[in-house]
Amino acid sequence: MNSPDQTLAATGLTKHFGSREAVSDLSFEVRAGRAFGLLGPNGTGKTTTVRLLTGLLTPTRGSVTLFGQTLGRSNADALRARVGVQTDTRLYENLSVRDNLRTWGELYGLAPRVIERRIGEILELLGLADRVGSPAGELSKGMRQKLSVGRAVLHEPDLLFLDEPTAGLDPEASIELIDHVKDMIKTLRTTVVICTHQLHGLETLCDDVGILKSGRLVVTGEVRTLLHQRWPEQRYLLEVDGDPASARDVIASALGRAVEFSTVEGRLSFALRKEETISSGVAALVHSRIQVRAVIPRRPTIQDLYFATINDGSAA
Ligand SMILES: Nc1ncnc2c1ncn2[C@@H]1O[C@H](COP(=O)(O)OP(=O)(O)OP(=O)(O)O)[C@@H](O)[C@H]1O
């Protein structure tokens, strides 16, 4: 729990609100320069966790280590100065995008020339440069979310918390915002903790993940390792002319090692223990005069891991 490049660690973190246990015994770490996805259904404790990690709530039990120091009353302000938090989109509605950022820069205590430099960089990174003069009240929801992300990174934090940055956005705007966040993380080399329900494509953003269920961390670790542990076999989608059931029979008799079949939108999905055996499967199909349209390798995703975890509750 104490690697040298550790930025954040939770140890046995527990929070009760009266008799309700919001989160229980959470232990995980976030290493420098990595993005950690904290996921879970509504009401499962993500926001409570972020508030504990940023010192806005005091844990009932357990502790938080930020940049190597245990978070406590005496050092909370100093540690928080190195953290950025995007939580909601409350903005100064009548002020322009630039003046919203300027005001926040002043609140962070940044020098005017630093503020101007950062505003330029952030607007460019988030694709907001052409709306710099628009009052915040005239921005679309997606632009408001971008501005709230920009506000959180104005002071170049070492650690950034994003709490539902895509809430209320349509799929296109969500993907666009996540793409901007990815670019921003790469450019600024910020360590990130992100809570989100936008799971599609999240593996291109998150290196590590924690899945909360009823206030408990049921899965945590490196995304690549967790996916491989849960689905060690190679999966394929097969598209054929005609009935997928006949293709299934041919594949099943040709490849004793096929471990799992299902049908996904009219296509046959199957998993093999060894990648190279796919060629004998395809040869058997051709031999049986089944027209093969496509054989698509299918990589499991964070979304697959999330639903598998939430549905069966077991650790990966
Ligand atoms: N200040 C509070 N007082 C009492 N109960 C609270 C308080 N804050 C959170 N809770 C409870 O703690 C649990 C976790 O809430 P939390 O907001 O952390 O969940 P969440 O995962 O962020 O949910 P969502 O995805 O809906 O935002 C819920 O049962 C909630 O009602």
The ligand as a Tripos MOL2 file, in Angstrom:
@<TRIPOS>MOLECULE
LIG
   31    33     1     0     0
SMALL
NO_CHARGES

@<TRIPOS>ATOM
      1 N1        -24.7900   13.9390    3.9990 N.pl3     1 LIG1
      2 C1        -25.3840   12.7370    3.9820 C.ar      1 LIG1
      3 N2        -26.2430   12.3930    4.9710 N.ar      1 LIG1
      4 C2        -26.8300   11.1700    4.9730 C.ar      1 LIG1
      5 N3        -26.6570   10.2210    4.0350 N.ar      1 LIG1
      6 C3        -25.8180   10.5150    3.0180 C.ar      1 LIG1
      7 C4        -25.1570   11.7870    2.9340 C.ar      1 LIG1
      8 N4        -24.3770   11.7900    1.8110 N.ar      1 LIG1
      9 C5        -24.5790   10.5680    1.2290 C.ar      1 LIG1
     10 N5        -25.4370    9.8160    1.9590 N.ar      1 LIG1
     11 C6        -25.8600    8.4380    1.6500 C.3       1 LIG1
     12 O1        -24.6940    7.6650    1.3670 O.3       1 LIG1
     13 C7        -24.9320    6.7500    0.3070 C.3       1 LIG1
     14 C8        -23.9210    6.9880   -0.8050 C.3       1 LIG1
     15 O2        -24.1980    8.2440   -1.4360 O.3       1 LIG1
     16 P1        -23.2420    8.8950   -2.5470 P.3       1 LIG1
     17 O3        -23.8110   10.2100   -2.9080 O.co2     1 LIG1
     18 O4        -21.8510    8.8530   -2.0720 O.co2     1 LIG1
     19 O5        -23.4250    7.8600   -3.7410 O.3       1 LIG1
     20 P2        -22.9770    7.9860   -5.2700 P.3       1 LIG1
     21 O6        -22.3860    6.6520   -5.6300 O.co2     1 LIG1
     22 O7        -22.1260    9.1790   -5.4720 O.co2     1 LIG1
     23 O8        -24.3690    8.1630   -5.9950 O.3       1 LIG1
     24 P3        -24.7110    8.8220   -7.4380 P.3       1 LIG1
     25 O9        -24.0910    7.9440   -8.4990 O.co2     1 LIG1
     26 O10       -26.2080    8.7500   -7.4500 O.co2     1 LIG1
     27 O11       -24.1770   10.2190   -7.4340 O.co2     1 LIG1
     28 C9        -26.3830    6.9640   -0.1350 C.3       1 LIG1
     29 O12       -27.1670    6.0050    0.5220 O.3       1 LIG1
     30 C10       -26.6820    8.3600    0.3660 C.3       1 LIG1
     31 O13       -28.0610    8.5160    0.6550 O.3       1 LIG1
@<TRIPOS>BOND
     1     1     2 1
     2     2     3 ar
     3     2     7 ar
     4     3     4 ar
     5     4     5 ar
     6     5     6 ar
     7     6     7 ar
     8     6    10 ar
     9     7     8 ar
    10     8     9 ar
    11     9    10 ar
    12    10    11 1
    13    11    12 1
    14    11    30 1
    15    12    13 1
    16    13    14 1
    17    13    28 1
    18    14    15 1
    19    15    16 1
    20    16    17 2
    21    16    18 1
    22    16    19 1
    23    19    20 1
    24    20    21 2
    25    20    22 1
    26    20    23 1
    27    23    24 1
    28    24    25 2
    29    24    26 1
    30    24    27 1
    31    28    29 1
    32    28    30 1
    33    30    31 1
@<TRIPOS>SUBSTRUCTURE
     1 LIG1         1 GROUP 0 **** ****
